[in-house]
Amino acid sequence: AERRRGGEEEEVSDKKKRDEIEEARKLRDTIYQSRFQETKKISLAVGQEVRCQDQGSMYPATVKEVDTTHRMQRVLLHFQGWHSRFDQWLPVDSPRITLKTKGGGASPRKR
């Protein structure tokens, strides 16, 4: 009888661990999904001109690619007048990126 009782306690303990793991997964997925949904509000398109901060200075850049295959959207930026080896992948919601206004200046994106 003691063996059976010990086995039942192990089953309850295992079930509790599985439930805790499942809850942690759900929380992780919720965090990832909320970040992805937040970045969806920011729209950058291939060919769009932006300004990007690099090493303390702002430079004109062009969006070369938009990657939405990862949980976090990212863009490949080409710095105008620079060789493509200096292109950088950045999260679409990076504070280093500012949108150009119609007047040609840059305006910070709202969060």
Buried (B, 14 or more C-beta within 10 A) or exposed (E): EEEEEEEEEEEEEEEEEEEEEEEEEEEEEEEEEEBBEBBEEBEBEEEBEBBBBBEEEEBBBBBBEBEEEEEBBBBBBBBEEEEEEEBBEBBBBBEBBBBBEEEEEBEEBEE
